[in-house]
Amino acid sequence: MLARRQRDPLQSLQRRNQELKQQVDDLLSESRLKGALEASKRRDIYQRCIQLKQAIDENKNTLQKLSKADEPAPVGSYNQKKEEEHNLLDKLTQQLQELAVSISRENVAEYAPFLPFFL
């Protein structure tokens, strides 16, 4: 059996960012459902916000450390692609922050200790 070729670092990061985007989109959709108004469901959504924010932060750190020299083959518009991925991660962070704030408004005392995580 042939071993799969390792993806290029930027390409791997792009794929992971798309997975994170899908997870954020799913979470936003789920938060709009009527059942999301229950306290336990809000807690679950809030916890998932925190987990996704941590994953996004990890990807941001990885992205910052990437350089053109890490790529095994030349990549056209490398800096532009990096900037686009950074912008995507910023957008996802903002969406999660807005969701977390809206959830926390519904029950301020319960979520107040975690709000600085998003600010």
N, C-alpha and C positions, 0 to 999 in steps of 0.2 A: 504494500500500500504506500502510495506516495504521500509525503508530508506536505501539508499546505504551506504555501509561501507566507512568511510573516508580512503583515501589512506595513505600509509606510507609517511612520509615527503620526504625521498630520492626518492621513487618511483614517487611521484608527480613532484618533480623537474626534474627527468629523462624524464618524459612525456612532460613537458613544454620545456625542452631543445630540444627534438625531433621536437616539433612544431616550435621552433625558427630555427632549422636547415632547416626544410622544407621551411620556409619563406625566409631564406637567399638563399637557392638553387633556389627558384622561382625568387627572385630578380636578382640573377646572370644570370639566363637564360633570363629573360626579358631584362636585360641590353645589351645582345648580339644581340637582334633583331634589324633590320634595323630602325624601328620606334623610337628606343631609342636614336637615334642621334639628334632628335629634342630638342631644348632648354627646352621647357616645360616638356618634358618627362625626360630629364636629371635632372631637378629640382625635379620632383616627385620621381625619383629613389634616389636622394641624400637625400631628406627628409625621405624617408623610411629607408635609411641607418642609419640616426640619430636615428629614432624611434627604430629600431631593436637593435642598439648599447645600447640604454638606457635599453631596456628589458633584454639584455644579462648582462649588468652590475648589474641589480637588481637580476638576477638569481645567478650571482657570489657572491653577498653579502649574499644572502640566503644560498647558498652552504657553504660559510665560517662559517656561524653561526650554521649549522647543526652539531649535534653530535650523536654518537651511542645511547646515552641515550634518544634522541628524538623519537626513533623507538619503536613502541608498541611491536614488536616481534624481536627476533635476526635476524640480516642480515649478511650473510656470506660475507667475503671479503669487509666489509663496507668501509674501507679506500681506497682500490683499486677502488671501484666503484665511490667513491667521487673524486678521482684523475682522473679517466676517464672522468667524467662529467666536471671537471675543464679544462681538455685538450680540450674537445669538445668546450667549451665556448671560450677558447683562439683561437682555430682554426676559429671559426665563427667571432670573433672580427678581426682577421687578414684578413679574406676574405672581410669583410665589409670595413676595412681600405683601402685595395688595390682598391676596387671598388670606394670608395669615392675619393681617390687620383687620379685615372684615370679620373673620371668625372670632378674633379676640374681642372685638367690640361687643359681640353677643354675650360674652362671659369674661369680662375684664379681669376679675380676681383670679380666675383659674389659669389664664395664659400670660398674665403680666410678667412673671419671671422670665419668660422666653422671648418676649418682644425684642429686647436688645439684640438677639441673635439675627433678626431680620433688618435691623436699622443700621 
